[in-house]
Amino acid sequence: MKLRLIIFVIIVAALTNNCYATTYYIHPNGGNANSGTGSDTANAWQSLYMGSKTTFVAGDNIKLAKGGVWDITGASQNLTIRSSGTTTSPIIFSSYDSDLSTTEKPWIQGDFSGNGSSCVYINNRDNIVIEELKTTFGNTGTDYCGNIRIHGGDNILVNNCYMGSSSSFGFYAFTVGSIT
């Protein structure tokens, strides 16, 4: 009887592991007052800030519209990842086919000054996947700048991303555990 109860609990835990995970969408023609839970412009968020200020849970997916371009002119506009996933349910930042394109990677382009500036920033977060993004960054800061900047954290995967035109580092990682 105890064995059946243990098996039941394991099955329920496995099935509900991602039951609260949500897919969010960011589209340059969306609206920040939207729910973010639909890929069309009537539901998608508009700015990267919405992806930065939201607390995500393990298994959440945050998708940027292919063909979308986000010009960031200050650190408050970049994509700052503030939540951690788990080893079995990472938080994934990627792209989706949109009305703008089905092939062009979402493009985050930054041009602002300040040490530690970046298009995408991860600070002491674990179990994060970043894939299929394009970042370019022209910065006049002198230290710790980059298209994608990771300061601390573990089990971070950066896959199929284009990082170009950086006046500092294209990719900067400091005190990171496992990064692929």
C-alpha positions, 0 to 999 in steps of 0.5 A, a space after each residue: 500500500 505504501 509503495 502505491 502511495 509513493 508511486 502515485 505521489 511521484 506521478 502526480 508531481 511529474 504531471 504537475 511540474 509545469 502545470 503553472 508554466 505560461 508562454 508569454 509573447 513580446 511583439 513590437 506592435 503589441 501593448 504593455 497593458 496587454 496580458 502578454 499571453 497571446 502572439 497577436 498584437 492585441 495580446 502580446 506585450 510591446 517592450 522588453 521591459 515587460 519581460 524584465 519586470 515580470 516574475 516568471 516560474 519554472 517552465 515559462 516561455 518568453 517568445 519574441 516576435 521574429 522580425 521584431 526590432 527593439 531599440 534600447 537606449 537605456 539599461 531600464 529598457 534591456 531584457 533583464 532576466 530576474 527569475 530562475 527555472 529548475 534543472 528540469 524546467 528552465 525558463 526559456 527566452 526564444 522566438 516565434 513566427 510572427 506577422 513580421 517574419 518567419 525567418 529573421 531572429 528578433 533583434 535587440 539593438 542597444 546603444 547607450 553608455 554605462 559600465 555593465 550595459 547590455 542588451 540581455 542581462 542575467 544576474 545570479 539566475 539559474 536554469 535559463 535558456 536563451 535561443 534564436 535572438 540577435 543582439 547588437 550593441 554599441 556602447 561607450 562604457 569601459 567595463 563589463 559590457 556586452 550584447 549578452 552579459 551573465 553575472 553569476 548563475 548556473 546551468 545557462 544555455 545560449 543557443 543559436 544567437 547572433 551577437 554582433 557590432 559590440 564596442 566591448 564584449 559580444 558575450 560576457 560571463 563572470 562567475 558563472 557555474 555551467 554555461 553552454 
